[in-house]
């Protein structure tokens, strides 16, 4: 066809792709519908792989068209446009995986790469590019009608987009089937019929304008139904994208002839105008307001699949609302706002210049709050909507936080009881040592002195005094052992290592002791470890029939690990009221764990882990 017909026919009728004035059509993007994208871990890898494929194809495309008729800067411009589509699509896909907009944008990028193959010299590549020459306009219509979900809802939307693709594919056919084009642009030519080229171009323009008119009518209706924050997102997007579509035919029919543009300038303006469209779409998609409606729908569906923990819930809210700094706290009437562990929040959520707060209510009762960055989310109504979506899940997590808070309070209470008991034992031990033991020692010394004084004059009285002194010294030893059982005073003098050595030396069963301890162990952990070893040695001597004991105490990270193993008969169990049961209670009150393994005939292993940091 001649240059005038080619210029008037449709967007991207770029004579620049061949000799000046031959009026041949050249390529444009190809679009395919993206499938639903899940929140799987493989999504990021898939998007990265698509981006790598796009980079590779871009390099191949530049190499293939390097010897073609178009200037290199034109090929680079088309490649950059393809990169804009693929990059915007990848970002949208990752940030809004529930929306198919990312898939459509990414597919549009691959189409742009195919479009520039019209500048190559291989007939097959030129044929592909020529067939898809005007598909970019259908892609933009598709994006406009399906934004923000990327899905065509309703029969009218599907018909409108279908007609747009038919216009760009079917009505484009006469322009390459019947045009008088030189090689290699005549690969698809079946006859030279200029009148059919003219009719096809006229029909394509008329139907294309009708499609844009219906699209504009649909978009105006959506703007009227939108809220003010939504209009701030949609209005500039609709206006620019529609203008970019209309720019292509109008620039060829009206602007270029009026300004005297040559085909190269015309094509450059068309490509540059469309090249900014993906940026406009991804910018709108990532903004607050209407752009996240589909994400909120997916959030509700995601919550319905299974129960989610606090970390997953906060992360889902942050991804849905596009604010990585978002925080989720829970409301307990008697404690205020707490975190997932039931710990009182560092600061009560208060709205300010940079942070917003949206309270979450369920059945009229406050259950939590969302704090967010006002710069990332400028629509409080959207955050409130998200709060309503997750209210039930938040209430469940609130109850969990309350349970954890109660458990922590119970743990602290039990720990205070243990510490109070230790203090009382220490007081009694000190009183016994400083009071009763000292007086008994004085009496024993007096008896020994009296015995020595009377032994010559009255041997019988001397023997009685000696027996009384011996009994008193035995009572003192028993009292000393009682005091040591009440509280290990050696801990204050020699530390845990020295106290364990003393226990090993006094044990009735030979003990092999291994100690590797940090220097700054908490007193509560040392006392707990001492009682674990003392009780285990006592039980082994009384009940196990063991011939050898292994005692190991070591600091492992933030835990004090204590292990006592014997080669006795086994079968040990913490029966109600037994020393092992009391020991288990003490270890548990300190926030530790006690495990007893004692199979019959295979000895006993007692392992305690006590927090020490």
VMD Tcl script that draws the C-alpha trace (Angstrom):
set ca {
  {0.00 0.00 0.00}
  {1.14 3.57 -0.41}
  {2.55 5.71 2.36}
  {-0.62 7.75 2.86}
  {-2.78 4.71 3.36}
  {-0.28 3.18 5.75}
  {-0.04 6.36 7.77}
  {-3.78 6.76 8.08}
  {-4.61 3.19 8.77}
  {-3.70 2.70 12.38}
  {-1.27 3.18 15.16}
  {2.18 1.91 14.73}
  {1.86 1.88 10.93}
  {5.51 2.64 10.84}
  {6.94 3.22 7.41}
  {10.15 3.74 9.30}
  {10.57 -0.02 9.35}
  {11.37 -0.10 5.65}
  {12.16 2.25 2.81}
  {10.61 5.69 3.14}
  {7.18 5.93 1.60}
  {6.45 2.20 1.23}
  {3.78 2.44 3.92}
  {4.23 -1.03 5.36}
  {2.84 -2.03 8.71}
  {5.12 -3.08 11.47}
  {4.87 -4.95 14.72}
  {3.26 -4.22 18.00}
  {2.79 -5.99 21.33}
  {0.98 -9.23 22.01}
  {-0.97 -9.82 25.18}
  {-2.26 -12.91 26.90}
  {-4.38 -13.23 29.95}
  {-2.46 -14.01 33.10}
  {-3.71 -16.80 35.27}
  {-4.42 -16.38 38.94}
  {-1.23 -16.08 40.90}
  {-0.96 -17.69 44.30}
  {1.04 -16.58 47.32}
  {3.54 -19.37 46.88}
  {7.21 -19.19 47.53}
  {7.83 -20.15 43.91}
  {6.24 -16.90 42.69}
  {9.38 -14.84 43.18}
  {11.49 -17.45 41.40}
  {9.02 -17.59 38.51}
  {9.00 -13.82 38.11}
  {12.80 -13.68 38.21}
  {12.95 -16.38 35.55}
  {10.52 -14.44 33.34}
  {12.63 -11.32 33.76}
  {15.76 -13.25 32.77}
  {14.00 -14.63 29.70}
  {12.91 -11.09 28.78}
  {16.49 -9.82 29.10}
  {17.74 -12.66 26.93}
  {15.08 -12.05 24.28}
  {15.86 -8.33 24.37}
  {19.51 -9.06 23.60}
  {18.52 -11.48 20.79}
  {16.07 -8.91 19.39}
  {18.68 -6.14 19.30}
  {21.11 -8.47 17.57}
  {18.47 -9.57 15.04}
  {17.43 -6.05 14.03}
  {20.89 -4.51 14.04}
  {21.20 -4.97 10.27}
  {17.60 -3.83 9.59}
  {16.44 -0.53 8.07}
  {15.50 1.18 11.36}
  {18.02 3.33 13.23}
  {19.54 1.73 16.30}
  {18.00 4.28 18.65}
  {14.55 3.25 17.44}
  {15.23 -0.39 18.26}
  {16.59 0.61 21.67}
  {13.44 2.67 22.31}
  {11.22 -0.33 21.59}
  {13.39 -2.54 23.82}
  {13.16 -0.01 26.64}
  {9.38 0.05 26.24}
  {9.34 -3.74 26.50}
  {11.52 -3.47 29.62}
  {9.04 -0.99 31.11}
  {6.18 -3.46 30.59}
  {8.11 -6.45 31.94}
  {9.56 -4.53 34.89}
  {6.23 -3.00 35.85}
  {4.54 -6.38 35.43}
  {7.10 -8.15 37.62}
  {6.75 -5.53 40.36}
  {2.95 -5.66 40.21}
  {3.01 -9.45 40.21}
  {5.20 -9.60 43.30}
  {3.48 -6.83 45.24}
  {-0.09 -7.74 44.21}
  {-0.04 -11.49 43.47}
  {-3.84 -11.73 43.54}
  {-4.13 -9.30 40.62}
  {-3.67 -10.44 37.03}
  {-2.50 -6.94 36.05}
  {1.10 -8.04 36.54}
  {0.60 -10.96 34.16}
  {-0.96 -8.77 31.46}
  {1.79 -6.17 31.77}
  {4.51 -8.83 31.60}
  {2.94 -10.43 28.55}
  {2.75 -6.98 26.96}
  {6.52 -6.66 27.41}
  {7.14 -9.85 25.47}
  {4.83 -8.60 22.73}
  {6.86 -5.41 22.41}
  {9.97 -7.52 21.93}
  {8.21 -9.43 19.17}
  {7.06 -6.14 17.64}
  {10.55 -4.92 16.94}
  {11.36 -8.06 14.96}
  {9.64 -6.24 12.11}
  {12.91 -4.39 11.74}
  {14.76 -7.67 11.16}
  {15.53 -9.17 7.77}
  {14.29 -12.73 8.46}
  {10.84 -13.19 6.81}
  {9.46 -15.36 9.65}
  {10.31 -12.75 12.31}
  {8.86 -9.97 10.19}
  {5.64 -11.99 9.73}
  {5.17 -12.45 13.48}
  {5.80 -8.77 14.10}
  {3.41 -7.68 11.38}
  {0.52 -9.82 12.64}
  {0.80 -8.42 16.16}
  {1.44 -4.83 15.06}
  {-1.54 -3.18 16.74}
  {-2.11 -5.53 19.69}
  {-0.57 -3.00 22.13}
  {-3.79 -0.99 21.95}
  {-5.85 -4.05 22.87}
  {-3.50 -4.71 25.76}
  {-4.09 -1.21 27.11}
  {-7.88 -1.58 26.73}
  {-7.58 -4.89 28.57}
  {-5.63 -3.21 31.38}
  {-8.11 -0.34 31.65}
  {-11.21 -2.52 31.76}
  {-9.77 -5.08 34.20}
  {-7.95 -2.73 36.58}
  {-7.19 -3.32 39.46}
  {-7.89 -7.08 39.70}
  {-6.74 -7.85 36.16}
  {-9.83 -10.01 35.69}
  {-12.73 -9.27 33.36}
  {-15.89 -9.38 35.44}
  {-19.15 -9.37 33.57}
  {-20.10 -10.28 30.02}
  {-19.88 -6.69 28.80}
  {-16.25 -6.34 29.85}
  {-15.31 -9.63 28.23}
  {-17.06 -8.73 24.98}
  {-15.44 -5.28 24.89}
  {-11.92 -6.62 25.36}
  {-12.59 -9.45 22.92}
  {-13.65 -6.94 20.25}
  {-10.50 -4.92 20.97}
  {-8.28 -7.93 20.29}
  {-10.27 -8.86 17.18}
  {-9.90 -5.32 15.90}
  {-6.13 -5.45 16.33}
  {-5.71 -8.95 14.90}
  {-8.49 -9.64 12.38}
  {-9.00 -6.13 10.96}
  {-5.23 -5.76 10.77}
  {-5.05 -8.68 8.29}
  {-5.92 -6.72 5.08}
  {-3.01 -4.40 5.74}
  {-0.47 -7.19 5.24}
  {-2.43 -9.66 3.06}
  {-3.19 -7.24 0.26}
  {-0.53 -4.49 0.59}
  {2.05 -3.90 -2.12}
  {5.12 -4.41 0.08}
  {8.74 -5.18 -0.77}
  {10.55 -8.24 0.60}
  {10.72 -9.38 3.35}
  {7.50 -7.55 4.28}
  {5.50 -9.41 1.64}
  {5.84 -12.80 3.35}
  {2.10 -12.95 4.17}
  {0.92 -11.25 0.99}
  {-1.75 -13.13 -1.01}
  {-2.64 -10.42 -3.54}
  {-2.12 -6.76 -4.26}
  {-5.49 -5.10 -3.61}
  {-5.09 -1.47 -2.53}
  {-8.85 -1.01 -2.23}
  {-9.06 -3.83 0.35}
  {-6.19 -2.27 2.26}
  {-8.07 1.02 2.34}
  {-11.34 -0.63 3.43}
  {-9.55 -2.67 6.11}
  {-7.80 0.39 7.45}
  {-11.05 2.37 7.53}
  {-12.90 -0.48 9.31}
  {-10.12 -0.89 11.83}
  {-10.15 2.81 12.68}
  {-13.93 2.99 12.99}
  {-14.25 -0.12 15.15}
  {-11.23 0.94 17.18}
  {-12.77 4.35 17.89}
  {-16.04 2.65 18.86}
  {-14.16 0.38 21.26}
  {-12.48 3.39 22.84}
  {-15.82 5.23 23.10}
  {-17.42 2.29 24.93}
  {-14.31 1.97 27.11}
  {-14.48 5.67 28.01}
  {-18.16 5.35 28.88}
  {-17.40 2.36 31.13}
  {-14.55 4.18 32.86}
  {-16.63 7.30 33.49}
  {-19.23 5.13 35.18}
  {-16.57 3.62 37.41}
  {-15.25 7.05 38.33}
  {-18.72 8.18 39.36}
  {-19.13 5.14 41.61}
  {-15.66 5.52 43.16}
  {-14.88 7.23 46.43}
  {-12.73 10.40 46.41}
  {-9.55 8.49 47.36}
  {-10.29 5.99 44.60}
  {-10.80 8.77 42.07}
  {-7.37 10.16 42.91}
  {-5.96 6.81 41.82}
  {-8.18 6.08 38.84}
  {-8.68 9.48 37.18}
  {-5.06 10.13 36.13}
  {-4.61 6.50 35.11}
  {-7.74 6.45 32.94}
  {-6.96 9.82 31.42}
  {-3.39 9.08 30.44}
  {-3.95 5.52 29.21}
  {-6.93 6.56 27.09}
  {-4.94 9.46 25.65}
  {-2.06 7.09 24.84}
  {-4.39 4.79 22.90}
  {-5.99 7.69 21.00}
  {-2.58 9.21 20.34}
  {-1.64 6.40 17.98}
  {-4.38 6.80 15.31}
  {-4.85 10.53 15.82}
  {-1.14 11.24 15.55}
  {-1.02 9.34 12.25}
  {-4.21 10.87 10.83}
  {-4.11 14.44 12.18}
  {-0.98 15.45 14.06}
  {1.74 14.10 11.77}
  {0.34 15.69 8.57}
  {-0.31 18.98 10.36}
  {3.19 19.19 11.83}
  {4.99 17.58 8.95}
  {6.40 14.69 10.98}
  {8.30 12.05 9.08}
  {7.52 8.37 9.76}
  {10.44 8.02 12.16}
  {9.30 10.91 14.36}
  {5.71 9.64 14.29}
  {6.68 6.16 15.41}
  {8.96 7.50 18.13}
  {6.13 9.62 19.57}
  {3.72 6.66 19.47}
  {6.13 4.27 21.17}
  {7.15 6.80 23.82}
  {3.51 7.54 24.65}
  {2.64 3.89 25.12}
  {5.91 3.19 26.92}
  {4.76 5.22 29.93}
  {1.47 3.29 30.24}
  {2.88 0.35 32.30}
  {4.50 2.80 34.70}
  {1.15 4.52 35.19}
  {-0.57 1.20 35.88}
  {1.93 -0.13 38.39}
  {2.05 3.25 40.16}
  {-1.72 3.20 40.53}
  {-1.79 -0.46 41.55}
  {0.69 0.09 44.37}
  {-1.03 3.16 45.75}
  {-3.58 2.97 48.57}
  {-7.33 2.94 48.15}
  {-9.16 1.23 45.34}
  {-6.04 -0.46 44.07}
  {-6.06 -2.90 47.01}
  {-9.69 -3.99 46.95}
  {-8.81 -7.30 45.30}
  {-6.08 -7.90 47.86}
  {-8.57 -7.48 50.69}
  {-10.83 -10.04 49.05}
  {-7.94 -12.47 48.81}
  {-6.98 -11.76 52.41}
  {-10.44 -12.85 53.53}
  {-10.20 -16.02 51.45}
  {-6.71 -16.72 52.79}
  {-7.92 -16.43 56.37}
  {-10.69 -18.91 55.66}
  {-8.32 -21.69 54.58}
  {-6.79 -22.40 57.99}
  {-5.86 -20.75 61.25}
  {-2.96 -18.33 60.99}
  {-0.51 -17.17 63.64}
  {0.33 -13.59 64.55}
  {3.46 -13.40 62.38}
  {1.65 -14.65 59.26}
  {-1.34 -12.40 59.98}
  {0.80 -9.27 60.38}
  {2.81 -10.13 57.27}
  {-0.37 -10.68 55.23}
  {-1.79 -7.35 56.38}
  {1.48 -5.57 55.54}
  {1.59 -7.12 52.06}
  {-2.09 -6.47 51.44}
  {-1.91 -2.81 52.43}
  {1.56 -2.25 51.01}
  {3.15 -1.04 54.25}
  {6.09 -3.13 55.52}
  {6.18 -1.09 58.75}
  {2.63 -2.07 59.71}
  {2.22 -3.42 63.24}
  {-0.60 -5.39 64.86}
  {-1.31 -5.21 68.60}
  {-4.03 -6.74 70.76}
  {-6.27 -5.18 73.38}
  {-6.61 -6.69 76.86}
  {-8.94 -4.67 79.12}
  {-6.82 -5.24 82.23}
  {-3.45 -4.66 80.57}
  {-4.00 -2.38 77.59}
  {-2.30 -3.09 74.27}
  {-0.03 -6.15 74.20}
  {2.03 -7.96 71.57}
  {1.59 -11.57 70.45}
  {3.47 -12.87 73.49}
  {1.14 -11.03 75.86}
  {3.81 -8.49 76.77}
  {2.57 -4.95 77.25}
  {3.34 -2.92 74.11}
  {6.28 -0.55 74.42}
  {4.06 2.42 73.62}
  {0.32 2.84 73.38}
  {-0.60 3.26 69.69}
  {-1.25 6.95 69.13}
  {-1.96 8.58 65.77}
  {0.54 11.24 64.76}
  {1.92 13.09 61.79}
  {3.64 10.02 60.39}
  {1.82 7.07 61.96}
  {-1.85 6.22 61.78}
  {-3.87 4.00 64.12}
  {-6.96 2.03 63.20}
  {-8.75 0.21 66.02}
  {-10.20 -3.22 65.30}
  {-13.59 -4.07 66.77}
  {-15.61 -7.26 66.84}
  {-19.25 -7.20 67.90}
  {-18.73 -3.68 69.23}
  {-15.78 -4.62 71.46}
  {-12.22 -3.49 70.83}
  {-9.92 -6.43 70.11}
  {-6.80 -4.80 68.67}
  {-5.33 -2.05 66.53}
  {-3.31 -1.58 63.35}
  {-0.55 1.02 63.28}
  {0.64 2.06 59.83}
  {2.72 4.57 57.90}
  {0.62 7.49 56.66}
  {3.01 8.05 53.76}
  {2.33 4.53 52.45}
  {-1.39 4.49 53.27}
  {-3.30 7.71 52.78}
  {-6.76 6.11 53.04}
  {-7.79 5.31 56.66}
  {-11.01 3.75 55.39}
  {-8.99 1.07 53.60}
  {-7.12 0.19 56.80}
  {-10.42 0.05 58.70}
  {-11.81 -2.30 56.04}
  {-8.77 -4.54 56.39}
  {-9.30 -4.51 60.16}
  {-12.87 -5.71 59.72}
  {-11.66 -8.51 57.42}
  {-9.19 -9.82 60.00}
  {-11.23 -9.02 63.14}
  {-12.09 -12.65 63.94}
  {-8.50 -13.77 63.42}
  {-7.26 -10.86 65.55}
  {-9.66 -11.79 68.34}
  {-8.38 -15.37 68.25}
  {-4.80 -14.15 68.46}
  {-5.84 -11.73 71.23}
  {-7.13 -14.64 73.29}
  {-3.87 -16.47 72.67}
  {-1.92 -13.38 73.78}
  {-4.10 -13.16 76.89}
  {-3.42 -16.81 77.68}
  {0.32 -16.27 77.22}
  {0.15 -13.18 79.42}
  {-1.62 -15.20 82.14}
  {0.94 -17.97 81.80}
  {3.74 -15.46 82.12}
  {2.09 -13.94 85.18}
  {1.69 -17.43 86.69}
  {5.32 -18.22 85.91}
  {6.50 -15.00 87.57}
  {4.29 -15.75 90.58}
  {5.74 -19.27 90.96}
  {9.24 -17.89 90.55}
  {8.59 -15.35 93.31}
  {7.35 -18.17 95.56}
  {10.51 -20.20 94.90}
  {12.71 -17.17 95.53}
  {10.81 -16.39 98.73}
  {11.25 -20.01 99.86}
  {14.96 -19.85 99.11}
  {15.29 -16.64 101.09}
  {13.46 -18.22 104.03}
  {15.66 -21.35 103.88}
  {18.73 -19.12 103.77}
  {17.47 -17.26 106.86}
  {16.77 -20.49 108.74}
  {20.14 -21.95 107.71}
  {21.90 -18.81 108.90}
  {20.00 -18.84 112.19}
  {20.84 -22.49 112.76}
  {24.49 -21.88 111.98}
  {24.85 -18.72 113.98}
  {22.47 -19.67 116.80}
  {21.73 -23.31 117.66}
  {24.94 -24.78 116.17}
  {27.15 -22.27 117.95}
  {25.43 -22.89 121.30}
  {25.59 -26.66 120.84}
  {29.29 -26.37 119.98}
  {29.85 -24.38 123.18}
  {28.02 -27.01 125.23}
  {30.02 -29.81 123.57}
  {33.29 -28.06 124.36}
  {32.15 -27.62 127.99}
  {31.32 -31.33 128.23}
  {34.73 -32.27 126.86}
  {36.46 -29.99 129.36}
  {34.40 -31.39 132.26}
  {35.18 -34.93 131.06}
  {38.88 -34.18 131.09}
  {38.61 -32.67 134.57}
  {36.66 -35.63 136.10}
  {38.17 -38.51 134.18}
  {40.79 -39.16 136.89}
  {38.64 -38.57 139.97}
  {35.44 -40.20 138.72}
  {35.96 -42.45 135.66}
  {32.27 -43.39 135.47}
  {31.20 -39.74 135.32}
  {33.89 -39.09 132.72}
  {32.50 -41.86 130.50}
  {28.99 -40.47 130.82}
  {30.20 -37.01 129.90}
  {32.15 -38.40 126.93}
  {29.05 -40.23 125.68}
  {26.96 -37.08 126.08}
  {29.56 -35.03 124.18}
  {29.62 -37.62 121.39}
  {25.84 -37.60 121.13}
  {25.84 -33.81 121.04}
  {28.48 -33.76 118.30}
  {26.39 -36.27 116.32}
  {23.37 -34.01 116.74}
  {25.48 -31.10 115.52}
  {26.48 -33.05 112.40}
  {22.83 -33.89 111.72}
  {21.86 -30.28 112.27}
  {24.65 -29.19 109.93}
  {23.36 -31.59 107.25}
  {19.83 -30.31 107.86}
  {20.98 -26.73 107.44}
  {22.89 -27.64 104.28}
  {19.72 -29.26 102.93}
  {17.70 -26.18 103.70}
  {20.11 -23.97 101.77}
  {23.47 -24.76 100.17}
  {25.62 -22.19 101.91}
  {28.62 -23.42 99.92}
  {27.19 -21.67 96.87}
  {28.01 -18.31 98.39}
  {31.55 -19.42 99.22}
  {32.67 -21.64 96.33}
  {30.04 -21.15 93.65}
  {28.18 -23.92 91.84}
  {31.33 -25.76 90.76}
  {32.64 -26.01 94.31}
  {29.20 -27.00 95.66}
  {28.91 -29.81 93.10}
  {32.41 -31.04 94.03}
  {31.32 -31.13 97.69}
  {28.22 -33.15 96.79}
  {30.33 -35.57 94.75}
  {32.80 -36.04 97.61}
  {30.03 -36.79 100.14}
  {28.15 -39.14 97.81}
  {27.86 -42.77 98.90}
  {28.28 -43.82 95.25}
  {31.45 -42.89 93.30}
  {30.84 -39.87 91.12}
  {32.63 -38.71 87.97}
  {32.08 -34.94 87.79}
  {32.42 -32.74 84.68}
  {31.84 -29.01 85.04}
  {32.06 -26.31 82.33}
  {30.24 -23.24 83.61}
  {30.07 -19.57 82.76}
  {31.32 -17.18 85.40}
  {28.16 -15.11 85.89}
  {25.35 -17.58 86.39}
  {22.18 -16.26 88.08}
  {21.77 -17.29 91.71}
  {18.38 -18.91 91.02}
  {19.88 -21.13 88.29}
  {22.77 -22.17 90.55}
  {20.45 -23.08 93.41}
  {18.19 -25.02 91.05}
  {21.14 -26.95 89.58}
  {22.45 -27.73 93.07}
  {19.13 -29.25 94.16}
  {18.85 -31.25 90.94}
  {22.23 -32.90 91.55}
  {21.66 -33.30 95.29}
  {18.28 -35.02 94.81}
  {19.60 -37.23 92.02}
  {22.59 -38.37 94.09}
  {20.38 -39.06 97.10}
  {17.91 -41.13 95.05}
  {20.71 -43.06 93.36}
  {22.29 -43.94 96.70}
  {18.98 -44.98 98.28}
  {17.08 -46.71 95.48}
  {19.05 -47.38 92.31}
  {21.71 -49.84 93.42}
  {24.11 -47.96 91.17}
  {27.87 -48.50 91.30}
  {28.85 -45.36 89.39}
  {27.40 -41.93 88.71}
  {28.12 -39.37 85.98}
  {27.40 -35.71 86.78}
  {27.78 -33.12 84.04}
  {27.04 -29.41 84.31}
  {27.67 -27.01 81.43}
  {26.51 -23.68 80.12}
  {25.09 -23.92 76.60}
  {24.11 -20.59 75.19}
  {21.39 -19.17 77.45}
  {20.79 -22.47 79.25}
  {22.46 -24.22 82.19}
  {22.47 -27.90 81.27}
  {22.69 -30.39 84.18}
  {22.77 -34.16 83.69}
  {23.03 -36.99 86.23}
  {23.31 -40.56 84.94}
  {23.61 -43.76 86.98}
  {24.03 -47.44 86.09}
  {21.39 -48.67 88.52}
  {18.17 -50.64 88.17}
  {16.13 -47.79 86.64}
  {12.39 -47.42 87.07}
  {12.56 -44.00 88.72}
  {9.45 -41.81 88.39}
  {8.32 -38.55 90.02}
  {5.57 -39.97 92.22}
  {3.18 -37.55 93.97}
  {4.85 -35.98 96.98}
  {8.27 -37.37 96.08}
  {11.50 -35.42 95.91}
  {11.56 -35.76 92.13}
  {8.14 -34.18 91.85}
  {9.22 -31.24 94.00}
  {12.36 -30.96 91.92}
  {10.30 -30.87 88.71}
  {8.11 -28.13 90.19}
  {11.17 -26.07 91.13}
  {12.73 -26.40 87.67}
  {9.42 -25.54 86.00}
  {8.96 -22.50 88.22}
  {12.36 -21.25 87.06}
  {11.24 -21.57 83.43}
  {13.31 -24.69 82.81}
  {12.67 -28.27 81.81}
  {13.32 -31.53 83.62}
  {13.44 -34.88 81.81}
  {13.77 -38.25 83.48}
  {14.62 -41.33 81.45}
  {14.64 -44.48 83.55}
  {13.84 -47.74 81.74}
  {13.78 -50.79 83.99}
  {17.20 -52.41 84.26}
  {18.98 -49.72 82.24}
  {19.81 -47.02 84.78}
  {18.44 -43.51 85.15}
  {19.27 -40.29 83.32}
  {18.02 -37.05 84.80}
  {18.48 -33.93 82.62}
  {17.58 -30.38 83.63}
  {17.79 -27.25 81.50}
  {17.63 -23.97 83.40}
  {17.55 -20.48 81.86}
  {20.63 -18.51 82.77}
  {20.55 -15.47 80.51}
}
mol new
graphics top color blue
foreach p $ca { graphics top sphere $p radius 0.5 }
foreach p [lrange $ca 0 end-1] q [lrange $ca 1 end] { graphics top cylinder $p $q radius 0.2 }
display resetview
